[in-house]
Amino acid sequence: MPELADLLRLERRSDLPAIRPGDTVRVHVRVVEGNRERPQIFEGVVLEVKKPNAYDGSFRVRRVTHGVGVERTFMFQSPRVEKVEVARHGAVRRAKLFYLRGLTGKAARIKERGSRRGGQGQSSPGGRGGAGRAAAGGSARTSAAEARSTA
């Protein structure tokens, strides 16, 4: 059965970046106050992404302000959403990050994807996911012993 958006020939937005759960994003939203409109930035961690390619897709962003957690759900196709910027890519292993609601402080941190500090998705040797030093030419002891003997 064809989707309603396809029947109405509605255009999908292509200006939004690909976001995943765990990413820290800045969402620029148009806020109406009385008779004026102004942009407001909502920055936080993406908890979930629902149907990103569908016309009725949405994503949920959470941030903690003054000790109070605030979650907002944004529609991908909403005209109120001006733009979405990805501040950092998070390395998570779940599609829904609702467990972050119960965590505070350092426990609620998310590692950065692709960083050199041991995050997931790392392809450089020397980290947890790579072949490491053993496959690159020996163990750490032999490398240190060779360095002393040549110096």
N, C-alpha and C positions, 0 to 999 in steps of 0.2 A: 504494500500500500504506500503510495507516495506521501512524503512529508508535506505538511501544510505550507511550510516556508518555500518548498519547491513549487507547489501549485501557485502560490502568490508571486513567485519569482522575486523573492526578497534577497537582497544582496547581503552576503556575509562580510563582516569586517576582516580586513587583512592587515591592519596596522598594529594589532596587538601582538606582543611577543609570545612565544611558547612558554607557558609557565607550568611548573610541576609542584606537587606538595613538598614543603620544606623550603621553597624559595622565599627570600625576603623581597617583597615588592613594594613599590610606591604607586598607589592608585590616585590619579588626579580626577576628582569628582566635582561636578558642578552642583553647588549648594544654593538653594533659593531661600533668601531671607527677605520676607516682605515683597517689595517690588524689585529688589536687586538680585543678581546672580553673581557668585564669585567662585573661583576654584578653591578646593580644599584638598590637601594631600593626606591620605590615610596610608601609613606605612606599617607593615607587619608581616607575619609568616603565613604562607598559604597553607591552610589546613586540609582543604579538599578541592578537587576540580571535578565538576560534573559535566559530562558531555561537551568537551571543548570544541568539537567540530560541528555540533548541532546548533540550530538557531536559538534554542532555548537553554543553552549551556550557561553554567555559572561557576563561580569560584568563591571560596570563603577565606577571609583574611582575619587574623587575630593579632592584636597587640595589647600590651599591658601598659596602662597609663595611671600613674599615681597609685599603684597597687591594685587596680581594678582591671580585669581582663575585658576587652571589648572585641566582639566579633561582628563583622559585616559581610553580607553576601552581595556580590556584584554579578550582574548579568553581563556576559560577553558582548551582547549586542545592544546594550543600553546606551542611549544617547547622552546620559548623564556621566558616563565614564569617558573622559577625554582621552587619557592615555594611561598605559601601565608600563612602569619601568622596573626591571629586575635589578635589585641592588646586589644580591648575592644568590648563588645557587646552592641549595642545601642538599646534603647527602643523607637520605632517609630510605628505609626499606619497607615503608608502608604507604598505601594509597590514601589513607585517612589518618590524620594526626591528632585525633581527639584526645589522646593520652596527654597532650601538652596542657590541657585544661587543668590537670591536677598537679602540674609541676611549676615550681617557681625558682627564680634565681639561676644559678649555674646549672642546675639540673635540666632546665628548659632550653639549654643551648643546643644548636644543631651544627654539626660539622659542615664545612664547605666542600662541595663537590669539586673534584679536580684540583684541590689544593695540594701542596707538598707536605702537609701535616698529617697525612694518613686518612684522608677522607675517601669515600667510595668513588669509583670511577677513575681511579688513579692509574696511569699507565707508565709512570716513570719508575725505573728501578730504584731500590732502596726503601720503598714503602712496604706496606703490608700486602698489597695486592700483586706486586711485581715479583720477578724472579729473585731479586735481591742481590746481595754481594756474593753469595756462594756461587751462583751461576755466572757471575761477571768475572770470575777469576780467582777463586779461593776464598778462604774464610778471613775474618777480621784479624785473627792472630797472625796468619802468614803475611798479610798485607802490612801489618804493623812491624813485624820482624824484618821484612824486606826494606821498609822505610828506614829502620835503624841501621841496617847493614850498609845501605848505600850512602847514608849521611856521614 
